Amino acid sequence: MTESILKNARIPRSLSPFPQGESVLVDCDIRIQDGLITAVDPAGSGHASEAASVNDLQGRIVMPGFLDAHVHIDKAFTWDRAPNVRGEFWDAIELLSKDKENWTAEDLYRRGTFALRCAEAHGSVALRTHVDTGLDWGEVSHDAMQALREEWAGRIDLQTVSLCGIESYQEPAGRRIAEWTLKHPNALLGGMPQMNPDLDKQLRYFFDLAAEMGVGVDLHVDENGNAEAECLRHIAQIVLEKEFPYPVTCGHVCSLAVQGAERAASTIDLVREAGVQIISLPLCNLYLQGRPTETGHRGTPRWRGVTLLHELHDAGVTTACASDNVRDAFYAWGDFDMFEVFTQSIRIAHLDTKPAAACAMVTSGPAAIMGLSQYGKIAVGMDARMVAFAAKSFNELLSRPNQTRELIGYHSDASSVPAYDEL
């Protein structure tokens, strides 16, 4: 295949092979052949062969393909038939539990296909979806995700995680839930632990089961504003106690942000020591958290719902930001657009003071969490799908979130998002 060259591409230094320096962005020439990056050189330092195809980007910002490490494809695009008018967490659970009667193989496949088309058109190369898994619907849902995984192979890497109450694994159906999840490739065990007197017993059983089956885990943790919710701390302690050998990821961990500084810092120390990875869902948590009070719903939220991203990053914890829910009862909006997640996470979590970290949280961070070493950076041997923006500075990039994007190396069908009428 003919070599192609991206001249004068401006890329995040933290995602490049160049040494760290004062500038967050660095200009370079990127050589591509057979879908892989073959060279990344300082801009203007190389020479193109006569046969090479050259695209002069003239200093436009280029990012590697995005990775969305925490989504819910099985719930996506159900808002119109199950709207959450109060926008509250437990209402969302009840509404979608009722909507499961519509979750046929055809329904899941149709909405899932639409979701992946949106994700690819916005520049994503990989997604990890949590899949509600119970005796009445789990097997159909996982089979539908597998059909999508096979159809989209080579375009989007799709990982799946079971989602149920953590106590469900101790019930007679628990092993069946695990087997349904793991009968397909690229799957992990997951769940949603809640604070209760038996929490440590439930977690020990869960981690023993995951160790027996030889898989990593990805859990929904402390998705609330209750300072006494410390499932994250319990998980880190048990990972250390059991010397659990597989990857552990925890999503949300909102309550960490309302705990006392010393307690939160000691939990973060445990998380770092245990090697637990953290995924924040700023858009969804901003939407859900801070709505109810003891006296009822109030109109103005008092906190943002986001976890301690700065402190976790500064402690050396692998972190990512992700979409979470899209147009369902948990989050009314969204489009599987990781650039939107990137820009909004910067605003919500004040990551403007850490631009290098912000770039990593939608690229190299989720790539590390998902175990996909071929993605997330612009370097030799990496996947050559990239997104070029009109902007030439971070200020321009964040000021016009709807600016034109050029998808480089993606499938020809990824040129535009599908119309809602197709749903």
Secondary structure as UniProt FT lines:
FT   STRAND          4..12
FT   HELIX           13..15
FT   STRAND          25..33
FT   TURN            34..35
FT   STRAND          36..42
FT   TURN            43..44
FT   TURN            50..51
FT   STRAND          53..56
FT   TURN            58..59
FT   STRAND          61..64
FT   STRAND          66..71
FT   TURN            73..77
FT   TURN            79..81
FT   TURN            85..86
FT   HELIX           89..99
FT   HELIX           100..102
FT   HELIX           105..121
FT   TURN            122..123
FT   STRAND          124..132
FT   TURN            135..137
FT   HELIX           138..151
FT   TURN            152..155
FT   STRAND          157..163
FT   HELIX           166..170
FT   TURN            172..173
FT   HELIX           174..182
FT   STRAND          187..192
FT   TURN            197..198
FT   HELIX           199..213
FT   STRAND          217..221
FT   TURN            227..228
FT   HELIX           231..242
FT   STRAND          248..252
FT   HELIX           254..258
FT   HELIX           261..274
FT   STRAND          277..280
FT   HELIX           282..288
FT   TURN            289..290
FT   TURN            294..295
FT   HELIX           309..314
FT   TURN            315..316
FT   STRAND          319..321
FT   TURN            329..330
FT   HELIX           338..349
FT   HELIX           351..353
FT   HELIX           355..360
FT   TURN            361..363
FT   HELIX           364..370
FT   TURN            373..374
FT   TURN            380..381
FT   STRAND          386..389
FT   HELIX           394..399
FT   TURN            401..402
FT   STRAND          405..408
FT   HELIX           412..415
FT   HELIX           420..422
//
